[in-house]
């Protein structure tokens, strides 16, 4: 399972806040994994150079066709600027057709809580997926 550890492009203000964005991205087929991984690497490089990026990490589970990301930013505007800039904007548009499921969560933490661990990412993603299933009426009956 390739994991790219937390890197810190900008040193956060220890008394400040950070906006955390985490995602779980699943592609439809194993044949989409290599291309998605390469695109993920390009977007990771972009994020490292983006203003307001305080930290980021990537975890790939190729045989499960799943990619996890976590990043921390100075504010939501910095996240939005990254997402709307190239190559992120075009890459995500192009990859939509190969996606099975995408889940994104956002929350705020004191900057002193960085880096964010994978256990916390998994917990928050699981909660969000449960909310989505509940909204869709996919909860199993008792």
C-alpha distance (Angstrom), angle and dihedral (degrees) to the residues before:
residue distance angle dihedral
X1 . . .
X2 3.82 . .
X3 3.76 111.7 .
X4 3.76 123.5 -179.0
X5 3.79 105.6 -154.7
X6 3.78 126.9 -127.9
X7 3.77 112.8 -72.6
X8 3.78 125.6 -170.1
X9 3.84 113.2 -142.3
X10 3.84 92.9 173.7
X11 3.78 125.1 25.4
X12 3.79 107.1 -119.8
X13 3.79 122.5 -131.0
X14 3.82 100.9 -103.7
X15 3.81 89.6 -141.5
X16 3.80 93.3 46.8
X17 3.78 135.7 87.6
X18 3.79 130.2 -110.9
X19 3.78 131.8 -153.6
X20 3.80 110.2 -137.1
X21 3.78 123.2 -154.5
X22 3.79 120.3 -170.4
X23 3.77 129.4 178.9
X24 3.76 141.5 -173.4
X25 3.79 112.2 -157.9
X26 3.78 123.0 -174.0
X27 3.80 123.7 -171.5
X28 3.80 122.3 -148.6
X29 3.80 98.8 -121.4
X30 3.79 141.5 18.6
X31 3.80 88.1 -116.9
X32 3.83 88.6 66.9
X33 3.81 94.1 54.2
X34 3.85 99.2 84.5
X35 3.80 94.2 49.7
X36 3.77 92.7 44.6
X37 3.80 91.0 49.0
X38 3.81 91.5 51.4
X39 3.80 90.9 48.7
X40 3.82 89.4 48.5
X41 3.80 90.6 54.8
X42 3.80 91.4 52.3
X43 3.81 90.8 49.5
X44 3.80 90.8 48.0
X45 3.82 89.3 55.0
X46 3.81 89.3 48.6
X47 3.82 91.8 50.2
X48 3.82 91.9 50.5
X49 3.82 88.6 57.8
X50 3.80 96.3 42.1
X51 3.81 120.0 109.8
X52 3.78 111.7 -109.1
X53 3.82 97.2 23.4
X54 3.80 107.0 139.6
X55 3.79 99.1 173.0
X56 3.78 143.8 -21.0
X57 3.78 144.5 -177.4
X58 3.80 138.6 -179.3
X59 3.78 131.9 -152.8
X60 3.79 122.5 -170.2
X61 3.79 125.4 -164.3
X62 3.81 98.7 -173.2
X63 3.81 98.0 -179.6
X64 3.80 89.5 51.5
X65 3.83 90.0 45.9
X66 3.80 87.6 -127.8
X67 3.80 133.4 133.6
X68 3.79 125.8 -171.2
X69 3.79 126.0 -163.1
X70 3.76 134.1 -176.1
X71 3.77 126.5 -177.7
X72 3.78 137.5 166.9
X73 3.79 124.3 -146.7
X74 3.78 138.5 -176.1
X75 3.82 90.2 -115.7
X76 3.78 144.3 -21.4
X77 3.80 91.2 -90.6
X78 3.83 89.9 62.3
X79 3.83 90.2 52.0
X80 3.81 91.1 49.0
X81 3.81 92.4 47.7
X82 3.81 90.7 53.0
X83 3.82 93.0 46.7
X84 3.79 93.5 49.5
X85 3.82 95.5 45.7
X86 3.79 127.1 87.1
X87 2.95 134.1 -64.2
X88 3.84 91.0 20.4
X89 3.80 96.6 57.2
X90 3.82 95.8 50.7
X91 3.78 94.4 38.4
X92 3.79 94.3 54.0
X93 3.79 91.9 45.9
X94 3.82 90.2 51.6
X95 3.81 94.0 46.2
X96 3.83 96.8 49.7
X97 3.78 91.8 88.9
X98 3.83 92.3 58.1
X99 3.81 95.3 47.5
X100 3.77 123.1 108.1
X101 3.79 97.1 179.8
X102 3.80 137.1 -3.9
X103 3.79 124.5 -172.2
X104 3.81 124.1 -177.8
X105 3.79 128.7 -175.0
X106 3.78 131.8 -176.4
X107 3.79 130.6 -164.7
X108 3.79 140.0 153.6
X109 3.79 127.9 -117.2
X110 3.77 136.8 172.4
X111 3.80 107.0 -91.7
X112 3.79 87.7 -122.6
X113 3.86 87.6 68.7
X114 3.81 91.7 65.8
X115 2.97 133.0 145.9
X116 3.79 101.0 56.4
X117 3.81 114.7 -142.0
X118 3.79 126.2 -132.5
X119 3.82 91.6 -116.9
X120 3.80 89.6 62.7
X121 3.81 91.7 46.0
X122 3.80 92.1 50.5
X123 3.81 92.2 47.5
X124 3.80 93.8 51.3
X125 3.81 93.5 44.4
X126 3.82 90.5 49.8
X127 3.81 90.1 51.3
X128 3.79 91.2 50.0
X129 3.81 92.7 47.4
X130 3.81 88.5 51.1
X131 3.81 90.4 52.1
X132 3.79 91.1 49.4
X133 3.80 92.0 49.2
X134 3.81 90.2 48.5
X135 3.81 92.0 50.3
X136 3.80 90.2 50.7
X137 3.79 92.0 49.8
X138 3.80 91.3 -115.9
X139 3.78 95.1 132.0
X140 3.80 111.9 122.9
X141 3.78 114.3 -109.7
X142 3.79 119.2 -115.9
